Amino acid sequence: MLIKGYDDGPLVAGESVLARLGFWSNYLLVLCSDGSCGEPPSPECFGDDGADADATSEVLFDPERWPAFRVPAEDGPGAVVIYRNLIGDYGTDYLLTHPGRSYAQQIASWEGDFSGAGLTWHELVRIADNPSATAEGVQGAAARLLLLLPLLTDPDLPAAVPARLTTALTAIGAPQDTASTTAEHLLAHLERRSRHDPTWESPLSGS
């Protein structure tokens, strides 16, 4: 699998991995790694268990196959999330794709902490809610929203955000009785990060 603008490793389409138990805990637990999802954080926050998470991590972090999760949007920028499984330099890279451009633009990465440019809530939702009818990639709104969630860098979130995130979490299997608390923990981490850099600017500003 090739993505123009990203030549770092052996990419493979990762969308099928979304259906595996353990994917969402692997992907989202890093956002509440300070212990706020529980003591200590656990896969159960996302409807998984430890065995699920361990088995899926072997797929996600395979140095010979780097999963890429494509989030194409209709009539606007889309995104790609890539597990960069370079030995000694593991991380997650976030790319934007733009209509009319043949290459992707890397805007951020996660290597124990977030670095780079993020998106506003409205930009994130616009991508999540407008899947491309023709391009290959993730189609479900809940999965699209949660894949993009680490990019959220918005110091002024609308009041409806916690409910929307709770709905997305339950849609991917998080327990209904704890999903709202998990959503609050995730948002608290992201909001703390946003306050650390109040001068940030979205890479989609003016696009």
N, C-alpha and C positions, 0 to 999 in steps of 0.2 A: 504494500500500500504506500502511495506517494502523496505527500502534501507539499506543494511548491511553497518555498519559504521556510521549510523545516526539514533539514537534512541530517538530523543528529543520530538517528538510529533506525532499527528494523520495525517499522510501524505495522500494526495489524488492526483491522476493524474491531473495536471493542464492544459494540452495542449488545452483542449476545450475552456479555458478562453481566449486564444490568439485571438479568433474570436470576442470577445465582444468589442464594442465601449468603450473606456475609459481605456483599458488595457495599451496601450503603454504610455499614458500620466502618469498614475500611476507609471509605471515602470521607465520611463526615465526622468521625470521632476526633480527627485532628483539630477540628474547630472548637472542641471543648476539652482539649487535652490538659486544661488547668484543673480538671477534676469536677467541673460544674455539672456534668451529666450524671454524676453519681460518684461514689467513693470506693474504688477508682472508677473512671468512665468504663462503660461496658457495652458490648454489642447489643444487649437487650434493649437499649434506648431506641434501636432501629429495627427491632423484631428479629434479631439474629442471636446466635450464641457463639461462644468462643471457638468451637470446632468449625462452624461455618466460616467465621472470619479468617481463621488460620488457613483453611483449604482455599478460599478465594484469594487470599494474599499471595499464594504461590503462583496463581495465574496473573494477578495484577503486576507483580514485581519480577516477572521473568526477564532476565537480561537479553534473551534472544527474541522476545516478542513483546513489543511495547504497545499496550492497548491505547487506541485513539478513539475517543467518543465524539462523534460529529453532531453538532447541534445547528443544522442549517436553517435559515429563516427565509420566509417568503418576502421578496421585495425589500431587503435590507440586510445589514450585517448579521452574520451568524458567528458561531464559535466552535472551537475544537479543544477538547481537554485531553492531554497526553501524559501518560505515565512514562517519565524519562528514566528508564531503568539502566542507566549507565553505572557500572560498578564503581563505587567510590563517589558517585555524584547523583544519587537517587533524588528525584523530585517530581513535581507535577507542573507541567507547562500549560499555559492558557493562551490560545491564539484567537484572533478575530479574522473572519473572512468577510470580504467586501464585494458587493456586486460590481462587476466590471473589472475586477482585479484578478489576475491569474495566480496570485500568491497570497499566503496567509501572513498575518502580522502577529508576532508574539508580543503580548502586552504584560504578562505577569508570570510568576512562578511561585511554587510553594516548596520550601526546603526546610521544614521545621517552623517556618514563619513565612508570611506573605511578603512578596516584593513586586513592585511594578505598579501599573495603573489598574484601577477597577472600574466598575459600572455603577450608575445610579440604579435605584430600585426600578424606576420606570423603564430604563434601558434594558435591564435584566428581564423584566416581565414582557417587554415587547418582543424580545428574542424567544423567550419561553413559550409564549402564546401564539406564535406565528410560524409553525413548522412549514418547511418547504414541501410542496406537493410532489416535487420531481427529484430532489436530491436525496441521496442515501444518508441515513443517520437516525438519531433518536427522534421519535414522533410524540410520545406521551408528554403532556404539559407538566405533570408532576416531576417526572424524571429530568426533563429539560431544566426546570426551575432549580432543582437540587444540584444538578451538575454545575450550574452557573453560580450557585450561592457563594462559594468562596471568593468570587469576584466582587461581591457586594461591598462597596466602599462609599457609603452615603451617610453623612452625619444627620440627615433630616428625613427619617423614614416615615411614611404615611401610617396612620393608625391601623389600617387594615392589614398590615404586613404580618403580624403574628398569626392571625386567623388563616391567611393564605398559606403560610408556611406549615401550619398545623395540618391543614387539609392535604398538602403535598406529602407530608410525612406519613399520614395514615394511608394514603394511596399506595405508597411503596412498602407498606407492611408494618410500620411502627405501631406499637400498642396504642389504642385510642385513649386509654386512661392516663397515659403519660406523654402523649405526643405534644400537647400544648406546653408542657414543662420543658421538653427537649427543644422545642422551637424557641422558647424564651432564652434558654442557655446558649443556643447557637447565635441568636441575634445579639445577646449581650456581649459575646466575644467579638462579633463583627463590629458592633457599635464602639467598643473600646478601641479597636484598631482604627476606625474612622476618625476618632477624636485625636489620635496620635499624629495625624497628618491633615489638618483642617484646610490646607491649601491645595489638596489634590485636584486633578482635573481629569475627567473621563476621556479616554481615547476616542470616544464617539462625539465629543463636543464639536459642533459645527458640521457634522457629517449629515 
